């Protein structure tokens, strides 16, 4: 009979198992920061907020108070305390009503798991007893206690000690005082009548009842201090930090009740405050996003996907950390880093920031002016477009895109489109998350990484560029420019912050990304619907936000940084780009110190317009020093080695460099015999002319016209492009301000002419 009874009980247990947590969906979920601070609570279908915790996450004072007040024999009984049940039954029989329930914590957990079943009737008690026994068979005492810690009703929509501690006291249950522990111990007995935020006096009296029972355990002095503590509780508020990230993590782990993220709660709050402070300065519908990644672990410390989660007019629910947008100029550091690894350039390679046509593609600079001859370092610091396109043409746009993808940066091209030269100026799409992950390579010896949101997430890393190239690019980005001045005045280069900004076509996206020893930070500002935002670009709106974010997330000084063994410095010469020690002094027009990788100092790119070798031999008349050829030389000739500057750069050479770089005038006898070079001349305006404005009349307007050009003519005023017109057509230009002006005309073959005038 005993065996039959046991078999029947086991069969019944298997047929009617207790409803353990997690077996019914949907469950309440909580997303927390790395220190356990709630970021956002997602209630279950009954809108209950619940913060699952373990015994180690709760103050030992609370555990002591709970066991002492509710179930002193909890740690040894099998789920039911027969003595307590007999006492409760005798009191019921004697008084005709329930005086004490005799329920153990295991029985209370059984009631919490089946809230709809009767609990006061004899049948209800028998059901709780059966369920408690089932729980004890399946779970350890610790696991049963943890269910109570997470599911005990604490008033309103709050369940569990952690949720109650956060809701009423604004702190973790690990930090509960003796008074607070006693209050939360008694609160589940009457959660509606004892809510400390609504009925503080009733809550105090119930708390004191618990404290009286604990006097023998905690001592009279501790109890006296706890009774003196007033009952003060804040109103229940839903936690709302990193709300868009919380939604994202919830989708990634839908079955997990507590989702532990890598977010630093204090940094997250500081970043959200920074964004909120900027809202009054932004036009309608403009949003912001920011991401902070720890370089060492690749863990995300702060994540703001929108400017204000409560502002639907700013597309609050659109996560701009994940949105694919045009990156503007933010890919340029990777272009130069990869070109260094390919042996195409060094840090001081000569590039041409002049109007150029690349098979019909004619890029311009953001400020619409040109600088002439620039180094790789200057081109990257000033974010010049034409030199970047020149380097990309040599590297190859398709190879560039494939190398970026190999390095972990996902690029989105228009459907069916192949990579072309516009990629480096924003002709593709990336998201802030991928861009920040790629930039971590500058602080991680060239290895990029996918940002991680869980401490147990696997590392996804890829080699973006060599350690040497990463070192050089980071040093270049730390050097100059308007953002560096902001950093120097604020949180500065003294902290070793390398930065880059970007602006997409039509002012749709403003970017800024910065790298320090500890963190990589990315910021984006724009309209999520993709409409233009005139006047908003990376340097004037995104860079100040980047500076402020670094001010709050990283106050540590930079550590020493030693160049990798593959990196060295050498003196090089312009225009050839070769080492000074291997270049004849006559051919070294300008000398610079360059960073090089693997002891490689590649020469200047071949001249796109003129072709041929940059080194050539010129002949001079020995007596006069004028230029001659054998056919027309009247006397002895002298051979002179010369170095050519790229044809497109000759109009930008200063007087001293022109004297060294360009040959002298032809001897009179050789003018007719010189090799045909073609000519481009400005007509109608004399060099050195003065243009006067008549009294208060209109500003003078000149007709700019040239002869001898081919195809399209490019006109520049003081180095700034003012127009492109077909050869043979004039350009009208008004001179509103007095001053000296340099007027230059060029054609696609590299020919040019220049005059200087004064306007008074």
C-alpha positions as CSV (number, residue, x, y, z in Angstrom):
1,X,0.0,0.0,0.0
2,X,2.9,2.4,0.8
3,X,4.6,1.6,-2.5
4,X,1.3,2.1,-4.4
5,X,0.7,5.4,-2.6
6,X,4.2,6.7,-3.5
7,X,3.8,5.6,-7.1
8,X,0.4,7.3,-7.3
9,X,1.9,10.5,-5.8
10,X,4.8,10.4,-8.3
11,X,2.5,9.9,-11.2
12,X,0.3,12.8,-10.0
13,X,3.4,14.9,-9.6
14,X,4.4,14.3,-13.3
15,X,0.9,14.8,-14.6
16,X,0.3,18.0,-12.7
17,X,3.7,19.7,-12.3
18,X,4.0,23.1,-10.6
19,X,4.0,26.1,-12.9
20,X,7.6,27.2,-12.5
21,X,8.8,30.7,-13.7
22,X,9.7,30.9,-17.3
23,X,7.3,28.2,-18.5
24,X,4.5,30.6,-19.4
25,X,5.0,33.6,-21.8
26,X,5.2,36.5,-22.0
27,X,7.3,37.1,-18.9
28,X,8.3,40.4,-17.4
29,X,11.8,41.4,-18.5
30,X,14.4,43.8,-17.1
31,X,17.4,45.2,-18.9
32,X,20.1,46.3,-16.4
33,X,23.5,48.1,-16.6
34,X,26.7,46.3,-15.8
35,X,26.3,47.2,-12.1
36,X,22.7,46.0,-11.9
37,X,21.1,49.4,-12.3
38,X,17.8,49.0,-14.2
39,X,17.8,50.6,-17.6
40,X,14.3,49.7,-18.6
41,X,11.6,47.4,-17.3
42,X,9.3,45.5,-19.7
43,X,6.1,44.4,-17.8
44,X,4.4,41.1,-18.4
45,X,0.9,40.8,-19.9
46,X,-0.5,42.0,-16.6
47,X,1.8,45.0,-16.6
48,X,3.9,43.8,-13.7
49,X,7.4,45.1,-13.1
50,X,9.7,42.5,-11.9
51,X,13.5,42.5,-11.3
52,X,14.8,39.0,-11.0
53,X,17.6,38.7,-8.5
54,X,19.7,36.0,-6.7
55,X,20.2,35.6,-3.0
56,X,23.7,37.2,-3.4
57,X,22.1,40.3,-4.9
58,X,20.0,41.1,-1.8
59,X,21.2,42.5,1.6
60,X,21.8,39.7,4.1
61,X,19.7,41.8,6.6
62,X,16.7,41.4,4.4
63,X,17.2,37.6,4.2
64,X,17.5,37.4,7.9
65,X,14.4,39.5,8.5
66,X,12.4,37.5,6.0
67,X,13.2,34.1,7.3
68,X,12.9,35.2,11.0
69,X,9.5,36.8,10.4
70,X,7.9,34.5,7.9
71,X,9.4,31.0,8.3
72,X,12.0,30.4,10.9
73,X,12.2,26.7,10.0
74,X,12.6,27.4,6.2
75,X,16.0,25.9,5.9
76,X,15.1,22.5,7.3
77,X,11.4,21.7,6.7
78,X,10.3,19.7,3.6
79,X,8.1,22.5,2.3
80,X,5.5,22.2,5.1
81,X,5.9,22.9,8.8
82,X,3.5,20.5,10.5
83,X,3.7,22.3,13.9
84,X,2.7,25.6,12.3
85,X,-0.2,23.9,10.5
86,X,-1.4,22.3,13.7
87,X,-1.2,25.6,15.5
88,X,-3.1,27.4,12.8
89,X,-5.8,24.7,12.7
90,X,-6.2,24.8,16.5
91,X,-6.6,28.6,16.4
92,X,-9.1,28.4,13.6
93,X,-11.1,25.8,15.6
94,X,-11.0,27.8,18.8
95,X,-11.7,31.3,17.4
96,X,-13.8,30.3,14.3
97,X,-11.6,32.3,12.0
98,X,-8.0,32.2,10.7
99,X,-5.6,33.8,13.2
100,X,-2.3,32.6,11.6
101,X,-2.0,30.8,8.3
102,X,0.8,28.5,9.1
103,X,2.2,29.0,5.6
104,X,5.9,28.4,5.0
105,X,7.8,30.4,2.4
106,X,7.6,27.4,0.1
107,X,3.8,27.5,0.4
108,X,3.8,31.2,-0.2
109,X,5.9,30.7,-3.3
110,X,3.3,28.1,-4.4
111,X,0.6,30.7,-4.0
112,X,2.6,33.3,-5.9
113,X,3.0,30.9,-8.9
114,X,-0.8,30.2,-8.9
115,X,-2.3,33.5,-7.9
116,X,-5.8,32.6,-9.2
117,X,-6.2,29.5,-7.0
118,X,-8.1,29.8,-3.6
119,X,-5.7,30.3,-0.7
120,X,-7.9,30.7,2.4
121,X,-10.1,27.6,2.2
122,X,-9.1,24.2,3.4
123,X,-8.9,23.0,-0.2
124,X,-6.7,25.9,-1.1
125,X,-4.4,25.1,1.8
126,X,-4.1,21.5,0.7
127,X,-3.3,22.6,-2.8
128,X,-0.5,24.9,-1.5
129,X,0.9,22.1,0.6
130,X,1.0,19.7,-2.4
131,X,2.6,22.4,-4.5
132,X,5.2,23.2,-1.8
133,X,6.2,19.6,-1.6
134,X,6.5,19.5,-5.4
135,X,8.7,22.6,-5.3
136,X,10.9,21.1,-2.6
137,X,11.4,17.9,-4.8
138,X,12.4,19.9,-7.8
139,X,14.3,22.9,-6.4
140,X,16.8,23.8,-3.8
141,X,16.0,26.0,-0.9
142,X,18.0,28.8,-2.5
143,X,16.1,28.5,-5.7
144,X,12.7,28.6,-3.9
145,X,13.9,31.6,-2.0
146,X,14.9,33.4,-5.2
147,X,11.5,32.9,-6.6
148,X,10.0,34.6,-3.6
149,X,12.6,37.4,-3.9
150,X,11.5,38.0,-7.5
151,X,7.7,37.5,-7.3
152,X,6.6,38.8,-3.8
153,X,3.9,41.5,-4.3
154,X,5.2,44.9,-3.2
155,X,2.4,47.2,-4.1
156,X,0.8,48.3,-7.4
157,X,2.6,46.9,-10.4
158,X,5.8,46.1,-8.5
159,X,6.9,42.6,-7.6
160,X,10.1,41.4,-5.9
161,X,12.4,43.0,-3.4
162,X,14.8,44.4,-6.1
163,X,12.0,46.2,-8.0
164,X,10.5,47.5,-4.7
165,X,13.9,48.8,-3.5
166,X,14.5,50.5,-6.8
167,X,11.0,51.9,-7.0
168,X,10.6,53.2,-3.4
169,X,14.1,53.9,-2.3
170,X,16.0,54.4,-5.5
171,X,18.8,51.9,-4.8
172,X,19.7,48.3,-5.1
173,X,18.3,45.7,-2.6
174,X,21.9,45.0,-1.8
175,X,22.1,48.4,-0.1
176,X,18.9,48.1,2.1
177,X,19.2,49.4,5.7
178,X,17.8,47.4,8.6
179,X,14.7,49.7,8.6
180,X,14.1,49.3,4.9
181,X,14.7,45.5,5.0
182,X,12.0,45.2,7.8
183,X,9.6,47.3,5.8
184,X,9.9,45.2,2.6
185,X,9.7,42.0,4.7
186,X,6.2,42.9,5.9
187,X,4.9,44.7,2.7
188,X,3.8,41.5,0.9
189,X,1.3,40.8,3.7
190,X,-0.8,43.7,2.6
191,X,0.8,45.4,-0.3
192,X,-2.1,47.8,-1.1
193,X,-2.5,49.0,2.5
194,X,1.2,49.2,3.4
195,X,2.6,51.0,0.4
196,X,5.2,53.4,1.8
197,X,4.7,56.0,-0.9
198,X,0.9,56.3,0.0
199,X,0.5,55.1,3.6
200,X,3.8,55.9,5.4
201,X,2.3,55.7,8.9
202,X,0.7,52.3,8.3
203,X,4.0,51.1,6.8
204,X,5.9,52.4,9.8
205,X,3.7,50.5,12.3
206,X,4.1,47.3,10.3
207,X,7.8,47.8,10.0
208,X,8.2,48.3,13.8
209,X,6.3,45.0,14.3
210,X,9.0,43.2,12.3
211,X,11.8,45.0,14.1
212,X,10.4,44.0,17.5
213,X,10.6,40.3,16.5
214,X,14.2,40.8,15.3
215,X,15.5,42.4,18.5
216,X,17.0,39.1,19.8
217,X,19.0,38.7,16.5
218,X,20.1,42.3,15.7
219,X,20.4,43.7,19.2
220,X,18.6,46.5,21.0
221,X,20.8,49.3,19.7
222,X,20.4,48.4,16.0
223,X,16.6,48.0,16.5
224,X,16.4,51.4,18.2
225,X,18.3,53.1,15.4
226,X,16.1,51.4,12.8
227,X,12.9,52.5,14.5
228,X,14.1,56.1,14.4
229,X,14.5,56.0,10.7
230,X,11.5,57.7,9.0
231,X,9.5,56.0,6.3
232,X,10.1,58.1,3.2
233,X,9.5,56.6,-0.3
234,X,9.5,58.1,-3.8
235,X,6.6,57.6,-6.2
236,X,6.9,54.5,-8.5
237,X,8.5,55.5,-11.8
238,X,9.5,53.3,-14.7
239,X,13.3,53.2,-15.2
240,X,14.2,54.6,-18.6
241,X,17.8,54.7,-19.5
242,X,19.1,53.7,-22.9
243,X,15.5,52.9,-23.9
244,X,16.3,52.0,-27.6
245,X,19.1,49.8,-26.6
246,X,16.9,48.0,-24.1
247,X,14.4,47.3,-26.8
248,X,17.1,46.0,-29.0
249,X,18.6,43.7,-26.4
250,X,15.1,42.4,-25.5
251,X,14.6,41.3,-29.1
252,X,18.0,39.6,-29.0
253,X,17.2,37.6,-25.8
254,X,13.4,37.4,-25.7
255,X,13.2,34.5,-23.2
256,X,15.5,36.0,-20.6
257,X,13.9,37.6,-17.5
258,X,16.9,39.7,-16.6
259,X,19.2,40.9,-19.4
260,X,22.6,42.1,-18.2
261,X,24.2,44.6,-20.5
262,X,27.6,46.2,-20.6
263,X,26.3,49.8,-20.2
264,X,27.8,52.0,-17.5
265,X,24.7,53.6,-15.9
266,X,26.5,56.8,-14.8
267,X,28.1,57.4,-18.3
268,X,24.8,56.6,-19.9
269,X,23.0,59.2,-17.8
270,X,25.7,61.8,-18.5
271,X,25.5,61.2,-22.2
272,X,21.7,61.5,-22.2
273,X,21.9,64.7,-20.2
274,X,24.3,66.1,-22.8
275,X,21.9,65.3,-25.6
276,X,19.0,66.8,-23.7
277,X,20.9,70.0,-23.1
278,X,21.3,70.5,-26.8
279,X,17.7,70.0,-27.8
280,X,16.7,73.7,-27.4
281,X,19.4,74.6,-29.9
282,X,18.2,72.2,-32.6
283,X,15.6,72.8,-35.3
284,X,12.4,70.6,-35.3
285,X,12.7,67.0,-36.4
286,X,16.5,66.9,-35.8
287,X,17.7,64.0,-33.7
288,X,21.1,62.9,-32.3
289,X,22.9,59.6,-31.5
290,X,26.0,58.8,-29.5
291,X,27.9,55.6,-28.8
292,X,30.8,55.0,-26.4
293,X,32.9,51.8,-26.7
294,X,35.6,50.5,-24.4
295,X,38.7,49.9,-26.6
296,X,40.1,47.1,-24.5
297,X,36.9,45.0,-24.2
298,X,34.9,46.3,-27.1
299,X,32.0,46.6,-24.6
300,X,29.5,49.5,-25.1
301,X,29.4,51.8,-22.1
302,X,26.9,54.4,-23.4
303,X,24.2,54.1,-26.1
304,X,21.9,56.9,-27.2
305,X,19.9,56.0,-30.2
306,X,17.8,59.2,-30.4
307,X,17.9,62.7,-28.9
308,X,14.8,62.4,-26.7
309,X,12.8,59.1,-26.4
310,X,9.7,61.1,-25.4
311,X,9.7,63.4,-28.5
312,X,7.9,61.7,-31.4
313,X,8.4,64.9,-33.5
314,X,12.1,64.0,-33.5
315,X,11.5,60.4,-34.5
316,X,12.3,59.3,-31.0
317,X,11.7,55.6,-31.7
318,X,14.1,55.5,-34.7
319,X,17.5,54.1,-33.5
320,X,20.1,56.1,-35.3
321,X,22.9,54.0,-33.9
322,X,21.8,51.2,-36.3
323,X,20.4,53.4,-39.2
324,X,22.5,53.2,-42.4
325,X,23.5,56.7,-43.5
326,X,26.0,58.4,-45.8
327,X,29.3,58.6,-43.9
328,X,30.6,61.8,-45.6
329,X,34.4,62.0,-45.1
330,X,34.6,59.7,-42.1
331,X,36.1,56.9,-44.3
332,X,39.2,58.9,-45.2
333,X,41.4,57.7,-42.4
334,X,40.9,54.1,-43.6
335,X,41.8,55.1,-47.1
336,X,45.1,56.6,-46.2
337,X,45.8,53.8,-43.7
338,X,45.2,51.1,-46.4
339,X,47.2,53.1,-48.9
340,X,50.1,53.2,-46.4
341,X,50.0,49.4,-46.2
342,X,49.8,49.1,-49.9
343,X,53.1,51.1,-50.3
344,X,51.4,53.8,-52.3
345,X,52.1,56.7,-49.9
346,X,53.9,57.9,-46.8
347,X,52.7,60.6,-44.4
348,X,54.2,63.4,-46.5
349,X,53.5,62.2,-50.0
350,X,52.8,65.1,-52.3
351,X,49.1,65.4,-53.4
352,X,47.3,67.9,-55.6
353,X,44.4,69.8,-54.0
354,X,43.4,71.5,-57.3
355,X,40.4,71.3,-59.6
356,X,40.8,67.9,-61.3
357,X,38.6,65.7,-63.5
358,X,38.8,61.9,-62.8
359,X,37.3,60.4,-65.9
360,X,34.5,62.9,-65.7
361,X,34.2,62.9,-61.9
362,X,35.0,66.4,-60.6
363,X,35.0,66.5,-56.8
364,X,35.2,69.8,-55.0
365,X,36.1,70.7,-51.4
366,X,33.6,71.5,-48.6
367,X,34.7,75.1,-48.5
368,X,34.9,75.3,-52.4
369,X,38.5,76.5,-52.3
370,X,41.8,74.7,-53.0
371,X,45.1,74.6,-51.3
372,X,47.4,73.5,-54.1
373,X,50.3,71.2,-53.1
374,X,49.5,69.3,-49.8
375,X,50.9,66.3,-48.0
376,X,48.9,63.3,-47.0
377,X,48.9,64.6,-43.4
378,X,47.5,68.0,-44.4
379,X,44.9,66.4,-46.7
380,X,43.6,64.2,-43.9
381,X,43.7,66.9,-41.2
382,X,41.8,69.4,-43.5
383,X,39.6,66.6,-44.9
384,X,40.3,67.7,-48.5
385,X,38.3,65.9,-51.1
386,X,40.3,66.0,-54.3
387,X,43.5,64.5,-52.8
388,X,41.4,61.7,-51.2
389,X,39.9,60.9,-54.6
390,X,43.4,61.0,-56.1
391,X,44.6,58.4,-53.6
392,X,41.4,56.3,-54.1
393,X,42.0,56.3,-57.9
394,X,45.4,54.7,-57.3
395,X,44.2,52.2,-54.7
396,X,41.0,51.3,-56.6
397,X,37.5,51.9,-55.2
398,X,36.5,48.2,-55.5
399,X,39.6,47.1,-53.7
400,X,39.0,49.8,-51.0
401,X,35.5,48.6,-50.3
402,X,36.6,45.0,-50.2
403,X,39.4,45.8,-47.7
404,X,37.0,47.7,-45.5
405,X,34.6,44.8,-45.5
406,X,37.4,42.4,-44.7
407,X,38.3,44.7,-41.8
408,X,34.8,44.4,-40.4
409,X,33.1,47.6,-41.7
410,X,29.9,46.8,-43.5
411,X,29.2,49.1,-46.4
412,X,25.9,49.3,-48.2
413,X,26.0,50.3,-51.9
414,X,23.0,51.1,-54.0
415,X,21.4,48.0,-55.4
416,X,23.2,46.7,-58.4
417,X,25.9,49.5,-58.2
418,X,29.6,48.9,-58.2
419,X,32.0,50.9,-56.0
420,X,33.3,54.1,-57.6
421,X,35.3,57.1,-56.6
422,X,32.4,58.7,-54.8
423,X,32.7,56.1,-52.1
424,X,35.3,58.2,-50.3
425,X,33.0,61.3,-50.2
426,X,30.0,59.5,-48.8
427,X,28.7,57.5,-51.8
428,X,27.9,54.5,-49.7
429,X,26.1,53.9,-46.3
430,X,27.3,52.8,-42.9
431,X,25.8,53.0,-39.4
432,X,27.2,54.6,-36.3
433,X,27.8,51.2,-34.6
434,X,29.9,49.9,-37.5
435,X,31.8,53.1,-37.9
436,X,32.8,53.3,-34.2
437,X,33.8,49.6,-34.3
438,X,36.0,50.3,-37.2
439,X,37.6,53.4,-35.6
440,X,38.6,51.3,-32.5
441,X,41.4,49.9,-34.9
442,X,43.3,53.2,-34.4
443,X,43.6,52.4,-30.6
444,X,44.0,48.6,-31.0
445,X,47.1,48.3,-33.3
446,X,44.9,48.2,-36.4
447,X,42.4,45.5,-35.3
448,X,38.8,46.6,-35.4
449,X,36.0,45.1,-33.4
450,X,32.2,44.7,-33.3
451,X,30.8,46.6,-30.3
452,X,29.6,44.1,-27.6
453,X,26.5,44.6,-25.5
454,X,26.8,41.5,-23.3
455,X,29.8,40.5,-21.2
456,X,29.5,36.9,-22.4
457,X,29.2,37.9,-26.1
458,X,32.0,36.5,-28.3
459,X,34.6,38.9,-29.6
460,X,34.3,39.7,-33.3
461,X,37.6,41.2,-34.5
462,X,39.3,41.7,-37.8
463,X,42.5,43.3,-39.1
464,X,41.6,46.7,-40.6
465,X,45.2,47.9,-41.2
466,X,48.7,47.2,-39.9
467,X,49.7,48.4,-36.5
468,X,52.1,50.8,-38.2
469,X,49.5,52.4,-40.4
470,X,47.1,52.7,-37.4
471,X,49.8,54.4,-35.4
472,X,50.6,56.9,-38.2
473,X,46.9,57.7,-38.9
474,X,46.1,58.2,-35.3
475,X,49.0,60.6,-34.9
476,X,47.9,62.6,-37.9
477,X,44.3,62.8,-36.6
478,X,45.5,64.1,-33.3
479,X,47.4,67.0,-34.8
480,X,45.6,70.0,-36.3
481,X,42.4,71.5,-37.5
482,X,39.4,73.2,-35.9
483,X,38.2,70.3,-33.8
484,X,41.7,69.8,-32.4
485,X,41.6,73.4,-31.2
486,X,38.3,72.7,-29.5
487,X,39.9,69.7,-27.9
488,X,43.0,71.7,-26.8
489,X,40.8,74.3,-25.3
490,X,38.6,71.8,-23.6
491,X,39.6,68.1,-23.0
492,X,42.3,68.2,-25.5
493,X,45.2,66.7,-27.3
494,X,47.0,66.4,-24.0
495,X,44.7,63.4,-23.6
496,X,45.6,61.9,-26.9
497,X,42.2,62.2,-28.8
498,X,42.3,61.5,-32.5
499,X,39.2,62.7,-34.3
500,X,37.5,62.9,-37.6
501,X,34.3,64.7,-38.8
502,X,32.1,64.1,-41.8
503,X,29.2,65.7,-43.6
504,X,27.0,63.9,-46.1
505,X,25.7,65.5,-49.3
506,X,23.0,68.1,-48.7
507,X,23.8,68.5,-45.0
508,X,21.8,65.3,-44.2
509,X,24.2,63.8,-41.7
510,X,26.8,65.4,-39.4
511,X,29.4,63.0,-38.0
512,X,32.2,63.1,-35.5
513,X,34.3,60.1,-34.3
514,X,37.1,60.3,-31.7
515,X,39.6,57.8,-30.3
516,X,41.4,58.0,-27.0
517,X,43.4,55.3,-25.2
518,X,40.3,54.1,-23.3
519,X,37.3,54.8,-25.5
520,X,36.1,55.3,-29.0
521,X,33.2,57.7,-29.2
522,X,30.9,58.4,-32.2
523,X,28.3,61.1,-32.6
524,X,25.7,61.7,-35.3
525,X,23.3,64.6,-35.8
526,X,20.6,64.9,-38.5
527,X,17.1,64.2,-39.4
528,X,16.1,60.5,-39.4
529,X,13.8,61.0,-42.4
530,X,16.8,62.0,-44.5
531,X,15.8,65.5,-45.3
532,X,18.5,68.2,-45.5
533,X,19.5,70.2,-42.5
534,X,21.3,73.3,-44.1
535,X,24.2,74.7,-42.1
536,X,24.6,71.6,-39.9
537,X,27.9,69.9,-40.6
538,X,30.3,67.7,-38.7
539,X,32.7,70.3,-37.5
540,X,30.2,72.8,-36.2
541,X,27.6,70.5,-34.5
542,X,28.8,66.9,-34.2
543,X,32.4,67.8,-33.1
544,X,31.3,70.0,-30.0
545,X,29.1,67.1,-28.9
546,X,32.0,64.7,-29.3
547,X,34.2,67.0,-27.2
548,X,31.6,67.1,-24.4
549,X,31.1,63.4,-24.4
550,X,34.9,62.8,-24.0
551,X,34.8,65.4,-21.1
552,X,32.5,63.2,-19.1
553,X,33.6,59.7,-20.1
554,X,37.4,59.9,-20.1
555,X,39.4,62.1,-17.7
556,X,42.5,60.0,-17.7
557,X,45.8,61.3,-19.3
558,X,47.1,59.5,-22.3
559,X,49.7,56.8,-21.7
560,X,53.0,56.7,-23.5
561,X,52.8,55.5,-27.1
562,X,55.8,53.9,-28.8
563,X,55.8,53.5,-32.5
564,X,55.7,49.8,-33.7
565,X,58.9,48.4,-35.1
566,X,57.6,48.7,-38.6
567,X,57.3,52.6,-38.3
568,X,60.2,55.0,-38.7
569,X,60.8,58.6,-39.8
570,X,62.9,59.8,-42.7
571,X,63.5,63.1,-44.6
572,X,61.9,63.2,-48.0
573,X,61.9,65.7,-50.8
574,X,59.2,67.4,-52.9
575,X,58.3,67.1,-55.7
576,X,59.8,63.6,-56.2
577,X,58.7,62.2,-52.8
578,X,61.9,60.2,-52.5
579,X,64.4,60.2,-49.5
580,X,66.6,63.2,-49.1
581,X,69.7,61.2,-48.8
582,X,69.1,59.7,-52.3
583,X,68.0,62.9,-54.0
584,X,70.4,65.4,-55.5
585,X,70.1,68.8,-53.7
586,X,69.1,70.5,-56.9
587,X,66.1,68.3,-57.2
588,X,65.0,68.7,-53.6
589,X,62.8,71.8,-53.7
590,X,61.2,71.2,-50.3
591,X,62.3,68.9,-47.5
592,X,59.9,67.3,-45.0
593,X,60.0,64.6,-42.3
594,X,57.7,61.7,-43.0
595,X,56.4,58.7,-41.2
596,X,57.0,55.5,-43.3
597,X,56.0,51.9,-42.9
598,X,58.4,49.0,-43.4
599,X,61.1,51.4,-44.4
600,X,59.3,52.2,-47.7
601,X,59.3,55.7,-49.1
602,X,57.2,55.6,-52.3
603,X,57.7,58.4,-54.8
604,X,55.1,61.0,-55.8
605,X,52.3,59.7,-58.0
606,X,52.9,59.9,-61.8
607,X,51.6,63.1,-63.3
608,X,48.1,62.5,-64.5
609,X,48.2,65.3,-67.0
610,X,51.7,65.3,-68.4
611,X,52.9,61.8,-68.0
612,X,56.6,60.9,-68.4
613,X,59.3,60.9,-65.8
614,X,59.3,63.6,-63.1
615,X,63.1,63.8,-63.6
616,X,64.3,65.3,-66.9
617,X,67.4,67.0,-68.4
618,X,67.2,70.6,-69.5
619,X,69.8,72.5,-71.6
620,X,71.1,76.1,-70.9
621,X,73.3,78.4,-72.8
622,X,76.6,78.4,-71.0
623,X,77.0,82.2,-71.3
624,X,73.5,83.5,-70.7
625,X,71.9,80.7,-68.7
626,X,68.8,80.9,-70.9
627,X,67.0,77.8,-72.1
628,X,68.2,76.4,-75.5
629,X,68.1,73.3,-77.7
630,X,70.7,71.8,-79.9
631,X,69.1,73.1,-83.0
632,X,69.1,76.7,-81.9
633,X,72.0,77.0,-79.5
634,X,74.5,79.7,-80.5
635,X,77.2,78.6,-78.1
636,X,78.2,76.0,-75.6
637,X,75.3,74.1,-73.9
638,X,75.1,73.0,-70.3
639,X,72.9,70.0,-69.2
640,X,70.9,70.6,-66.0
641,X,69.0,67.9,-64.1
642,X,65.4,69.1,-63.3
643,X,62.5,67.8,-61.2
644,X,59.0,68.4,-62.4
645,X,56.1,69.2,-60.2
646,X,52.8,67.7,-61.3
647,X,51.4,70.0,-64.0
648,X,48.2,70.7,-62.1
649,X,50.3,72.1,-59.2
650,X,52.4,74.6,-61.1
651,X,49.9,77.5,-60.8
652,X,50.1,77.1,-57.0
653,X,53.9,77.3,-56.6
654,X,55.2,80.2,-54.7
655,X,57.8,82.5,-56.2
656,X,60.8,80.9,-54.6
657,X,59.7,77.4,-55.6
658,X,58.8,78.5,-59.1
659,X,62.4,79.9,-59.5
660,X,63.9,76.5,-58.5
661,X,61.4,74.3,-60.2
662,X,60.7,75.8,-63.6
663,X,63.2,76.3,-66.4
664,X,64.3,79.9,-67.4
665,X,63.0,81.7,-70.4
666,X,64.0,80.6,-73.9
667,X,67.0,82.2,-75.5
668,X,65.8,84.6,-78.3
669,X,67.2,82.4,-81.0
670,X,65.2,79.4,-79.7
671,X,61.8,81.0,-79.2
672,X,60.7,79.8,-82.6
673,X,62.3,76.4,-82.3
674,X,61.0,75.4,-78.9
675,X,58.8,72.4,-78.6
676,X,55.2,73.1,-79.1
677,X,53.5,73.2,-75.6
678,X,50.3,75.0,-76.4
679,X,49.3,78.1,-74.5
680,X,46.4,79.4,-72.3
681,X,46.3,83.1,-71.8
682,X,43.9,85.4,-69.9
683,X,42.8,88.2,-72.3
684,X,41.3,91.6,-71.5
685,X,43.0,92.0,-68.1
686,X,46.6,93.0,-67.6
687,X,48.8,91.7,-64.8
688,X,49.1,94.3,-62.1
689,X,46.0,96.3,-63.3
690,X,44.1,98.4,-60.8
691,X,40.3,98.5,-61.0
692,X,38.6,101.5,-59.4
693,X,35.0,101.8,-58.2
694,X,33.3,105.0,-59.4
695,X,32.1,106.9,-56.2
696,X,29.0,105.2,-54.8
697,X,28.3,103.3,-58.0
698,X,27.9,99.6,-58.3
699,X,30.8,97.2,-57.6
700,X,33.0,96.7,-60.6
701,X,32.2,93.6,-62.7
702,X,34.9,92.0,-65.0
703,X,34.5,89.8,-68.0
704,X,37.0,86.9,-67.4
705,X,38.0,85.4,-70.8
706,X,40.9,83.2,-71.9
707,X,42.3,82.0,-75.2
708,X,44.0,78.8,-76.2
709,X,42.3,76.4,-73.7
710,X,40.7,73.1,-74.6
711,X,37.4,71.6,-73.4
712,X,36.5,73.1,-70.0
713,X,38.1,76.1,-68.3
714,X,38.3,76.4,-64.5
715,X,38.5,79.9,-63.0
716,X,39.8,80.5,-59.5
717,X,39.9,83.6,-57.4
718,X,42.6,83.6,-54.7
719,X,42.6,79.8,-55.0
720,X,38.8,79.4,-54.6
721,X,36.9,78.0,-57.6
722,X,34.4,80.5,-58.9
723,X,33.2,78.7,-62.0
724,X,33.7,76.2,-64.9
725,X,32.8,77.3,-68.4
726,X,33.5,75.7,-71.9
727,X,36.6,76.9,-73.6
728,X,35.9,80.1,-75.5
729,X,33.2,81.3,-73.2
730,X,33.6,84.2,-70.8
731,X,32.7,84.3,-67.1
732,X,31.3,87.4,-65.4
733,X,32.7,88.2,-61.9
734,X,31.7,91.0,-59.5
735,X,34.3,92.4,-57.1
736,X,32.4,93.8,-54.1
737,X,35.3,94.3,-51.7
738,X,38.5,96.2,-52.2
739,X,41.8,94.3,-52.1
740,X,44.3,92.3,-54.1
741,X,43.0,89.4,-56.2
742,X,44.8,86.6,-57.9
743,X,42.9,85.3,-60.9
744,X,43.9,81.9,-62.3
745,X,42.5,79.9,-65.2
746,X,43.2,76.2,-65.9
747,X,42.1,73.6,-68.4
748,X,41.9,69.8,-68.1
749,X,45.3,69.5,-69.8
750,X,47.1,71.2,-66.9
751,X,47.8,74.5,-68.8
752,X,47.2,77.7,-66.9
753,X,47.6,81.4,-66.7
754,X,47.4,83.9,-63.9
755,X,47.1,87.6,-63.3
756,X,47.0,89.8,-60.2
757,X,44.9,92.9,-59.9
758,X,43.9,95.4,-57.3
759,X,40.4,96.6,-56.6
760,X,40.1,100.1,-55.0
